[in-house]
Amino acid sequence: MVLPRSVALERLAYTLTVPALALAPNLTPDGPANIALLLPGALGAANMIHAATSRLPGSGQRIVRSFPLALAAGVDLAAVWTPGYGPVQADVLLAAGWALLCGALAPLSRAGRRGHRPAPVTELPAVPAAPALAALPARAEPVKEPLHPEDGASLYTRSARELWERAGLPGGTLLVKAIPHPDTKRDLTILLRSKDPGRPIRSLSEADVAAAFAVYEQEVALAPVEQQPEGRQGGPGWLQAHITPDATARRAKAPTLKERWADKVAGSKGGAPGSELVARTRDEERGVTFYRGRMADETEVPRIDLAKVCRGLGIPADDSCVFALIDGAEFLISIFDTPPLSQIFPATRELLSPDAKGMYVCGYTTTGQPVKNMIYQHDKNAPCHGLILGVSRSGKTQYFALAMAAHSLGGGVVWLSTVRKDEKTSVLGQYIDRQGSNALWMARSLRAAKALCEIRAEMPWPHDGQPHDFKPGDPRCPYRPLAVFADEFMTASKDEEYGEFIQTDADDLTVTGLKYGIGFVPAGQSPFAHDGFSSGMKANLRQNSRAVVFNMGNPSSTRKAVEGAMENPHDVPTIPTRYSQQEGSVIERAMRGEADPENGVSTGGVAIIVLDNGRAVLMRSLFADFDTDLANIFPDEVVHLTDYEISELDKRGLWFDWNEPERPGEFHPAPDDGDDEDESRRRGGGGKPGGGKPAGKRRAEVTSARQALEAIKTLVP
């Protein structure tokens, strides 16, 4: 075997250095000659330490190359510390041994150098040609070009290329470079390009890369290559693959918060598909953790499933403590330690007093922000209607007190009608202009409000003597705004005697009332047409109010009611029957035979309010204590109609005690004596079982001179 010239020269250098290495430390230990020997040795030792501690490719070759210098320094120091040349000329023997050892290692240090690699076999040994073909001229064999021209690739890249070429160049690609990931044993990124220049990479998959490097398919991620300023190409002809078996194993066992979000929440089957986590913050004072996220594609609308989000994050899914707030492509998930809406917010006159824009505080959200409703629409220069929905004991009447107090504090007249009398409505009647508790009273109030539209349309304003439309806050207006509240409106609209009148007048009032300062506020358990809401009424209520929806019995009914009150339904919050935090494991309690903890908190007073932009917000309404005194939230004096309005209503026979029985001919034609059969047919009975009430069973009693006069008038032909 012929040694490379560099090896022979290196061995000669070691031989020539032996005398200097033996004499310099003994003759002049502090002289320049000895220092010249120690300095390269120190550099060689430092290079060996750096190569041993780093994980860069070629570290072993650096150690072998630096070993002679470091060993020479060691021999020199040994000669300095031994007296003379040492016993049996030890310094000379050490120097000679150093030269022999380094000479033996010299060929090994060239194993990785480009100029001394074994020549590749480019052709097979010649095979003797047949005699018949011997005379034919020899045909030149094509010379096979190397896949990778000499590009100075590192040993790490060359090793990765061997694996890639062994796999058959998957996808028709060449491995340009392999980059190891720091602090890992097996993770790397490979840069690939199409084998045919100018052609795109089409058929490469994660499975192809995984098979080439003996890893699992889920541990490989393909990514495009972007062009870089220093000249690296990109585009469809280039591709990079991240091979991360170590990182994948760590991510499965101990993922970071963003990794858990990406794997468990942002996936196609997660609670917020297509999203990314922006930040997680904790407010210890309020006992809440905020997860702020956004959609990776800003044109997408977040689709939040709180139960899935909680399961993905390993958090108990609790309707009373977990809430979502969506704002365009961003969203906020709030996770409270205790139910935030179980807190009581007392109503005060300061909170309920409308501001310059007619807004008053009616409750607070889960994040502690005040929620406002209105007594008039400042932007539309008009009063407003209202809509209050909820089942029994959900908090509707409580909210009535808030809305009526706000209208009264704003200088408005308030009427309240209910189907049945109860304690709370009777208490409210002490602080408002009028209050009654039957379907007849509601029909009379709506009829009077409708007549007020005609009266106010002709009512002159003092500054110019001409009638004008109502303008909120205009001091020149000769009349005051009127708010007509109708509790259990759906039940009243189905009343067999007065339901038709209630529906008709209420429908007209929602259309024309705002022009004359009259707002209609129905309340009940349904906002749909089959329960008394015509399409026109619902459209006017929706466009000119902030609907407030309390618990409707179950989350689906609540969602349906809110969507029925919204023009464009958005994500609707959930109101459970009770707020009950989960304690312990349900499975463990079942195995032990223990009862579930009864720690439920009523959701009475919790409502969804639909704001002007169609966004539904969950709030806890203010609490008005009916057991004490409501005078602290109502104004000191009750607001009434003007004398002119009362006089005009009296002229029309519409201003009297609306608790009186129906006057003859007031809503229905007065029946003739003995014409019970015709009356039964007119009422819908027709003499059949289950029909309307017989006329004979419903005769109005004459209890005043006015009623007697009206009865006489009906008898005059």
Secondary structure in CASP SS format (residue, H / E / C, confidence):
PFRMAT SS
TARGET T0000
AUTHOR 0000-0000-0000
METHOD secondary structure of the structure
MODEL  1
M C 1.00
V C 1.00
L C 1.00
P C 1.00
R H 1.00
S H 1.00
V H 1.00
A H 1.00
L H 1.00
E H 1.00
R H 1.00
L H 1.00
A H 1.00
Y H 1.00
T H 1.00
L H 1.00
T H 1.00
V H 1.00
P H 1.00
A H 1.00
L H 1.00
A H 1.00
L H 1.00
A H 1.00
P H 1.00
N H 1.00
L H 1.00
T C 1.00
P C 1.00
D C 1.00
G C 1.00
P H 1.00
A H 1.00
N H 1.00
I H 1.00
A H 1.00
L H 1.00
L H 1.00
L H 1.00
P H 1.00
G H 1.00
A H 1.00
L H 1.00
G H 1.00
A H 1.00
A H 1.00
N H 1.00
M H 1.00
I H 1.00
H H 1.00
A H 1.00
A H 1.00
T H 1.00
S C 1.00
R C 1.00
L C 1.00
P C 1.00
G C 1.00
S H 1.00
G H 1.00
Q H 1.00
R H 1.00
I H 1.00
V H 1.00
R H 1.00
S H 1.00
F H 1.00
P H 1.00
L H 1.00
A H 1.00
L H 1.00
A H 1.00
A H 1.00
G H 1.00
V H 1.00
D H 1.00
L H 1.00
A H 1.00
A H 1.00
V H 1.00
W H 1.00
T C 1.00
P C 1.00
G C 1.00
Y C 1.00
G C 1.00
P H 1.00
V H 1.00
Q H 1.00
A H 1.00
D H 1.00
V H 1.00
L H 1.00
L H 1.00
A H 1.00
A H 1.00
G H 1.00
W H 1.00
A H 1.00
L H 1.00
L H 1.00
C H 1.00
G H 1.00
A H 1.00
L H 1.00
A C 1.00
P C 1.00
L H 1.00
S H 1.00
R H 1.00
A C 1.00
G C 1.00
R C 1.00
R H 1.00
G H 1.00
H H 1.00
R C 1.00
P C 1.00
A C 1.00
P C 1.00
V C 1.00
T C 1.00
E C 1.00
L C 1.00
P C 1.00
A C 1.00
V C 1.00
P C 1.00
A C 1.00
A C 1.00
P H 1.00
A H 1.00
L H 1.00
A C 1.00
A C 1.00
L C 1.00
P C 1.00
A C 1.00
R C 1.00
A C 1.00
E C 1.00
P C 1.00
V C 1.00
K C 1.00
E C 1.00
P C 1.00
L C 1.00
H C 1.00
P C 1.00
E C 1.00
D C 1.00
G C 1.00
A C 1.00
S C 1.00
L H 1.00
Y H 1.00
T H 1.00
R H 1.00
S H 1.00
A H 1.00
R H 1.00
E H 1.00
L H 1.00
W H 1.00
E H 1.00
R H 1.00
A C 1.00
G C 1.00
L C 1.00
P H 1.00
G H 1.00
G H 1.00
T E 1.00
L E 1.00
L E 1.00
V E 1.00
K E 1.00
A E 1.00
I E 1.00
P E 1.00
H C 1.00
P C 1.00
D C 1.00
T C 1.00
K C 1.00
R C 1.00
D C 1.00
L E 1.00
T E 1.00
I E 1.00
L E 1.00
L E 1.00
R E 1.00
S E 1.00
K C 1.00
D C 1.00
P C 1.00
G C 1.00
R C 1.00
P C 1.00
I C 1.00
R C 1.00
S C 1.00
L C 1.00
S C 1.00
E H 1.00
A H 1.00
D H 1.00
V H 1.00
A H 1.00
A H 1.00
A H 1.00
F C 1.00
A C 1.00
V C 1.00
Y C 1.00
E H 1.00
Q H 1.00
E H 1.00
V E 1.00
A E 1.00
L E 1.00
A E 1.00
P C 1.00
V C 1.00
E C 1.00
Q C 1.00
Q C 1.00
P C 1.00
E C 1.00
G C 1.00
R C 1.00
Q C 1.00
G C 1.00
G C 1.00
P C 1.00
G C 1.00
W E 1.00
L E 1.00
Q E 1.00
A E 1.00
H E 1.00
I E 1.00
T C 1.00
P H 1.00
D H 1.00
A H 1.00
T H 1.00
A H 1.00
R H 1.00
R H 1.00
A H 1.00
K H 1.00
A C 1.00
P C 1.00
T C 1.00
L H 1.00
K H 1.00
E H 1.00
R H 1.00
W H 1.00
A H 1.00
D H 1.00
K H 1.00
V H 1.00
A C 1.00
G C 1.00
S C 1.00
K C 1.00
G C 1.00
G C 1.00
A C 1.00
P C 1.00
G C 1.00
S E 1.00
E E 1.00
L E 1.00
V E 1.00
A E 1.00
R E 1.00
T E 1.00
R E 1.00
D E 1.00
E C 1.00
E C 1.00
R C 1.00
G C 1.00
V E 1.00
T E 1.00
F E 1.00
Y E 1.00
R E 1.00
G E 1.00
R E 1.00
M E 1.00
A C 1.00
D C 1.00
E C 1.00
T C 1.00
E C 1.00
V C 1.00
P C 1.00
R C 1.00
I C 1.00
D C 1.00
L H 1.00
A H 1.00
K H 1.00
V H 1.00
C H 1.00
R H 1.00
G H 1.00
L H 1.00
G C 1.00
I C 1.00
P C 1.00
A C 1.00
D C 1.00
D C 1.00
S C 1.00
C C 1.00
V E 1.00
F E 1.00
A E 1.00
L E 1.00
I E 1.00
D E 1.00
G C 1.00
A C 1.00
E E 1.00
F E 1.00
L E 1.00
I E 1.00
S E 1.00
I E 1.00
F E 1.00
D C 1.00
T C 1.00
P C 1.00
P H 1.00
L H 1.00
S H 1.00
Q C 1.00
I C 1.00
F C 1.00
P E 1.00
A C 1.00
T C 1.00
R H 1.00
E H 1.00
L H 1.00
L H 1.00
S C 1.00
P C 1.00
D C 1.00
A C 1.00
K C 1.00
G C 1.00
M E 1.00
Y E 1.00
V E 1.00
C E 1.00
G E 1.00
Y E 1.00
T E 1.00
T C 1.00
T C 1.00
G C 1.00
Q C 1.00
P E 1.00
V E 1.00
K E 1.00
N E 1.00
M E 1.00
I C 1.00
Y E 1.00
Q E 1.00
H C 1.00
D C 1.00
K C 1.00
N C 1.00
A E 1.00
P E 1.00
C C 1.00
H C 1.00
G C 1.00
L C 1.00
I E 1.00
L E 1.00
G C 1.00
V C 1.00
S C 1.00
R C 1.00
S C 1.00
G C 1.00
K H 1.00
T H 1.00
Q H 1.00
Y H 1.00
F H 1.00
A H 1.00
L H 1.00
A H 1.00
M H 1.00
A H 1.00
A H 1.00
H H 1.00
S H 1.00
L H 1.00
G C 1.00
G C 1.00
G C 1.00
V E 1.00
V E 1.00
W E 1.00
L E 1.00
S E 1.00
T C 1.00
V C 1.00
R C 1.00
K C 1.00
D C 1.00
E H 1.00
K H 1.00
T H 1.00
S H 1.00
V H 1.00
L H 1.00
G C 1.00
Q C 1.00
Y C 1.00
I C 1.00
D C 1.00
R E 1.00
Q E 1.00
G E 1.00
S C 1.00
N C 1.00
A H 1.00
L H 1.00
W H 1.00
M H 1.00
A H 1.00
R H 1.00
S H 1.00
L H 1.00
R H 1.00
A H 1.00
A H 1.00
K H 1.00
A H 1.00
L H 1.00
C H 1.00
E H 1.00
I H 1.00
R H 1.00
A H 1.00
E C 1.00
M C 1.00
P C 1.00
W C 1.00
P C 1.00
H C 1.00
D C 1.00
G C 1.00
Q C 1.00
P C 1.00
H C 1.00
D C 1.00
F C 1.00
K C 1.00
P C 1.00
G C 1.00
D C 1.00
P C 1.00
R C 1.00
C C 1.00
P C 1.00
Y C 1.00
R C 1.00
P C 1.00
L E 1.00
A E 1.00
V E 1.00
F E 1.00
A E 1.00
D C 1.00
E C 1.00
F H 1.00
M H 1.00
T H 1.00
A H 1.00
S H 1.00
K C 1.00
D C 1.00
E C 1.00
E C 1.00
Y C 1.00
G H 1.00
E H 1.00
F H 1.00
I H 1.00
Q H 1.00
T H 1.00
D H 1.00
A H 1.00
D H 1.00
D H 1.00
L H 1.00
T H 1.00
V H 1.00
T H 1.00
G H 1.00
L H 1.00
K H 1.00
Y H 1.00
G C 1.00
I E 1.00
G E 1.00
F E 1.00
V E 1.00
P E 1.00
A E 1.00
G E 1.00
Q C 1.00
S C 1.00
P C 1.00
F C 1.00
A H 1.00
H H 1.00
D H 1.00
G C 1.00
F C 1.00
S C 1.00
S H 1.00
G H 1.00
M H 1.00
K H 1.00
A H 1.00
N H 1.00
L H 1.00
R H 1.00
Q H 1.00
N C 1.00
S C 1.00
R C 1.00
A C 1.00
V E 1.00
V E 1.00
F E 1.00
N C 1.00
M C 1.00
G C 1.00
N C 1.00
P H 1.00
S H 1.00
S H 1.00
T H 1.00
R H 1.00
K H 1.00
A H 1.00
V H 1.00
E H 1.00
G H 1.00
A C 1.00
M C 1.00
E C 1.00
N C 1.00
P C 1.00
H C 1.00
D C 1.00
V C 1.00
P C 1.00
T C 1.00
I C 1.00
P C 1.00
T C 1.00
R E 1.00
Y E 1.00
S C 1.00
Q C 1.00
Q C 1.00
E C 1.00
G C 1.00
S C 1.00
V H 1.00
I H 1.00
E H 1.00
R H 1.00
A H 1.00
M H 1.00
R H 1.00
G C 1.00
E C 1.00
A C 1.00
D C 1.00
P C 1.00
E C 1.00
N C 1.00
G C 1.00
V E 1.00
S E 1.00
T C 1.00
G C 1.00
G C 1.00
V E 1.00
A E 1.00
I E 1.00
I E 1.00
V E 1.00
L C 1.00
D C 1.00
N C 1.00
G C 1.00
R C 1.00
A E 1.00
V E 1.00
L E 1.00
M E 1.00
R E 1.00
S E 1.00
L C 1.00
F E 1.00
A C 1.00
D C 1.00
F C 1.00
D C 1.00
T C 1.00
D C 1.00
L H 1.00
A H 1.00
N H 1.00
I C 1.00
F C 1.00
P C 1.00
D C 1.00
E C 1.00
V C 1.00
V C 1.00
H C 1.00
L C 1.00
T C 1.00
D H 1.00
Y H 1.00
E H 1.00
I H 1.00
S H 1.00
E H 1.00
L H 1.00
D H 1.00
K H 1.00
R C 1.00
G C 1.00
L C 1.00
W C 1.00
F C 1.00
D C 1.00
W C 1.00
N C 1.00
E C 1.00
P C 1.00
E C 1.00
R C 1.00
P C 1.00
G C 1.00
E C 1.00
F C 1.00
H C 1.00
P C 1.00
A C 1.00
P C 1.00
D C 1.00
D C 1.00
G C 1.00
D C 1.00
D H 1.00
E H 1.00
D H 1.00
E H 1.00
S H 1.00
R H 1.00
R H 1.00
R C 1.00
G C 1.00
G C 1.00
G C 1.00
G C 1.00
K C 1.00
P C 1.00
G C 1.00
G C 1.00
G C 1.00
K C 1.00
P C 1.00
A H 1.00
G H 1.00
K H 1.00
R C 1.00
R C 1.00
A C 1.00
E C 1.00
V C 1.00
T C 1.00
S C 1.00
A H 1.00
R H 1.00
Q H 1.00
A H 1.00
L H 1.00
E H 1.00
A H 1.00
I H 1.00
K H 1.00
T H 1.00
L H 1.00
V C 1.00
P C 1.00
END
